[in-house]
Amino acid sequence: MAKPVEVVVIGAGSRGAGAYAPYALRHPDQVRIVGVADPDPIRRRRMAEAHDLADEQCFVSWEEMVAAGQLGDGAIVATQDQMHVEPAIAAMEAGYHVLLEKPMAHTLEGSVQLVQAAERTGRILQICHVLRYAPFWRKLHEILESDAIGEIVTVEHRENVAYWHMAHSFVRGNWRNKGLSSPMILAKCCHDMDVLVWNLKSPVKRLSSVGSLMQYRAASVGPHIPLRCTDGCPIEAECPFSAIAIYVDYERTFPAARQQLIRAGHDPETPPSWPFSIISPDTSRAGRLKAIETGPYGRCVYHCDNDVVDHQTVLMELESGASVTMVMHGHSNQEHRSMRYDGTKGTLRAVAIEPGQIEINIHGGATEVVTVDTRTVGHGGGDEGIMADFVRVLRGEIEPLTAARVSLESHLLAFAAEDARLSGQVIAMADYRAQAEALASQVR
Ligand SMILES: NC(=O)c1ccc[n+]([C@@H]2O[C@H](COP(=O)([O-])OP(=O)(O)OC[C@H]3O[C@@H](n4cnc5c(N)ncnc54)[C@H](O)[C@@H]3O)[C@@H](O)[C@H]2O)c1
């Protein structure tokens, strides 16, 4: 049997330590974690304990780690959005094949530079477009590939972000502000763009976009609303965005959560998982309360430093002639994606929720309903699937499904959508792609 591949983790946060590294514990025959880089001493220690790492395998930064020479076959780069390009290029130059979180970069030129660096160093750069590795999205792709509904003429794709997820990540949290992270259409929807690119095959010819931040801003409420939910807010009890309702008395927002935690063998008074684990390393009731009284996640959603949009629509015309609309909004009752594909032979409707459902109606004929279990944790099984794939890539058994050159297109579409939204222009994608390559060459 092949010996396990060896991988280092750069950025041991929610994704690096929480989504990917645990795969090594479940599959020690396939992969071993042999190093960690993270400035946070608690996160470093947790990784060291979980993966039995010695002091010399733990580094306070990616710079220190790459300076120590190559420690393994692969590197998982899971730092925050604006810290992807430098560590990923440095890791490739040090000899690692890299699994890089999305968005591959927060700028257009950074994204192209990454592709160029992978091609220059001859290293594999695989992007964490995890949906492609999840059973639901694989099934949808397989059905469309089978030509069941014929040539695709129109697509309506919706990314329905739940109101509490919007508040958590895109109003109070890490992806709230474009200057600090990325535009919403990139941060949230590069996955959606990637699925569309994968399923539709024909390149986008031109696109336009509209959208704005409508709700989560000071103008939506009167001056009597305090800066924090815990500061005696007069509407706290009925506010769906109350930090008390989301993080402390969490059954107000997640009615089934207590039983789910008990079934999973966890203490419901100390929920260990996302989103609670993000607000504080101490997820006890007292720890959660303290976090919202003092930290960013207790801020009133109408009084944050957020500027990313809470809704955006992108209209795309493909080279094939097909037209596509993609809608993203942060006002959904439930977190899910939904879509409708109309082809020359039939219609397909799909809902990526628990359980995922794909309904195929052939013109004048039968209706078939395919149900896909999406309950597997971590993006419907996508986090597990991409790690399994990365191991096989490192073993030289397969080419990555989401290599950097492939994933570049979803990022270009997202950057173009943001430019189109801000300028009101229709973007011709052939010119846009050519400009991106030229720009990256200039700043290299
Ligand atoms: N694929 C997906 O579906 C998906 C889902 C969520 C987030 N993401 C992306 O994953 C990335 C990471 O998100 P997260 O929630 O895990 O972030 P996080 O903040 O929890 O983790 C980032 C880690 O990087 C560490 N770090 C900072 N500077 C460093 C340095 N110089 N060297 C090494 N480590 C350093 C931080 O201390 C932190 O622990 C983001 O780009 C995010 O957009 C992807």
The ligand as an SDF file (V2000), in Angstrom:
LIG
                    3D

 44 48  0  0  0  0  0  0  0  0999 V2000
  -14.0370   26.7410    0.2980 N   0  0  0  0  0  0  0  0  0  0  0  0
  -15.0330   27.3110    0.9680 C   0  0  0  0  0  0  0  0  0  0  0  0
  -16.1900   27.0480    0.7210 O   0  0  0  0  0  0  0  0  0  0  0  0
  -14.7290   28.3100    2.0470 C   0  0  0  0  0  0  0  0  0  0  0  0
  -15.6060   28.4860    3.1090 C   0  0  0  0  0  0  0  0  0  0  0  0
  -15.2790   29.4280    4.0830 C   0  0  0  0  0  0  0  0  0  0  0  0
  -14.1180   30.1760    3.9760 C   0  0  0  0  0  0  0  0  0  0  0  0
  -13.3010   29.9890    2.9100 N   0  0  0  0  0  0  0  0  0  0  0  0
  -12.0480   30.7580    2.7640 C   0  0  0  0  0  0  0  0  0  0  0  0
  -11.0430   30.1360    3.5520 O   0  0  0  0  0  0  0  0  0  0  0  0
  -10.0750   31.1250    3.9620 C   0  0  0  0  0  0  0  0  0  0  0  0
   -9.8370   30.9720    5.4460 C   0  0  0  0  0  0  0  0  0  0  0  0
  -11.0270   31.2480    6.1460 O   0  0  0  0  0  0  0  0  0  0  0  0
  -11.1670   30.8870    7.6880 P   0  0  0  0  0  0  0  0  0  0  0  0
  -12.5680   31.1260    8.0680 O   0  0  0  0  0  0  0  0  0  0  0  0
  -10.5490   29.5810    7.9610 O   0  0  0  0  0  0  0  0  0  0  0  0
  -10.2420   32.0330    8.3120 O   0  0  0  0  0  0  0  0  0  0  0  0
   -9.6190   32.0940    9.7670 P   0  0  0  0  0  0  0  0  0  0  0  0
   -9.4420   33.5190   10.0760 O   0  0  0  0  0  0  0  0  0  0  0  0
  -10.3870   31.2350   10.6980 O   0  0  0  0  0  0  0  0  0  0  0  0
   -8.1850   31.4000    9.5420 O   0  0  0  0  0  0  0  0  0  0  0  0
   -7.0960   32.0490    8.9560 C   0  0  0  0  0  0  0  0  0  0  0  0
   -5.8760   31.7180    9.7870 C   0  0  0  0  0  0  0  0  0  0  0  0
   -4.7260   32.2650    9.1640 O   0  0  0  0  0  0  0  0  0  0  0  0
   -3.8550   32.6300   10.2060 C   0  0  0  0  0  0  0  0  0  0  0  0
   -2.7810   33.5060    9.7470 N   0  0  0  0  0  0  0  0  0  0  0  0
   -2.7390   34.8730    9.7540 C   0  0  0  0  0  0  0  0  0  0  0  0
   -1.5430   35.3020    9.3370 N   0  0  0  0  0  0  0  0  0  0  0  0
   -0.8050   34.1980    9.0460 C   0  0  0  0  0  0  0  0  0  0  0  0
    0.5320   33.9950    8.5950 C   0  0  0  0  0  0  0  0  0  0  0  0
    1.3650   35.0190    8.3320 N   0  0  0  0  0  0  0  0  0  0  0  0
    0.9680   32.7340    8.4160 N   0  0  0  0  0  0  0  0  0  0  0  0
    0.1680   31.6800    8.6730 C   0  0  0  0  0  0  0  0  0  0  0  0
   -1.1090   31.8210    9.1170 N   0  0  0  0  0  0  0  0  0  0  0  0
   -1.5800   33.0580    9.2910 C   0  0  0  0  0  0  0  0  0  0  0  0
   -4.7640   33.2470   11.2340 C   0  0  0  0  0  0  0  0  0  0  0  0
   -4.1730   33.3340   12.5230 O   0  0  0  0  0  0  0  0  0  0  0  0
   -5.9490   32.2950   11.1960 C   0  0  0  0  0  0  0  0  0  0  0  0
   -5.8370   31.2700   12.1710 O   0  0  0  0  0  0  0  0  0  0  0  0
  -10.6460   32.4640    3.5450 C   0  0  0  0  0  0  0  0  0  0  0  0
  -10.0070   32.9160    2.3900 O   0  0  0  0  0  0  0  0  0  0  0  0
  -12.1080   32.1790    3.2670 C   0  0  0  0  0  0  0  0  0  0  0  0
  -12.6920   33.0430    2.3350 O   0  0  0  0  0  0  0  0  0  0  0  0
  -13.5810   29.0620    1.9640 C   0  0  0  0  0  0  0  0  0  0  0  0
  1  2  1  0
  2  3  2  0
  2  4  1  0
  4  5  1  0
  4 44  2  0
  5  6  2  0
  6  7  1  0
  7  8  2  0
  8  9  1  0
  8 44  1  0
  9 10  1  0
  9 42  1  0
 10 11  1  0
 11 12  1  0
 11 40  1  0
 12 13  1  0
 13 14  1  0
 14 15  2  0
 14 16  1  0
 14 17  1  0
 17 18  1  0
 18 19  2  0
 18 20  1  0
 18 21  1  0
 21 22  1  0
 22 23  1  0
 23 24  1  0
 23 38  1  0
 24 25  1  0
 25 26  1  0
 25 36  1  0
 26 27  1  0
 26 35  1  0
 27 28  2  0
 28 29  1  0
 29 30  1  0
 29 35  2  0
 30 31  1  0
 30 32  2  0
 32 33  1  0
 33 34  2  0
 34 35  1  0
 36 37  1  0
 36 38  1  0
 38 39  1  0
 40 41  1  0
 40 42  1  0
 42 43  1  0
M  CHG  2   8   1  16  -1
M  END
$$$$
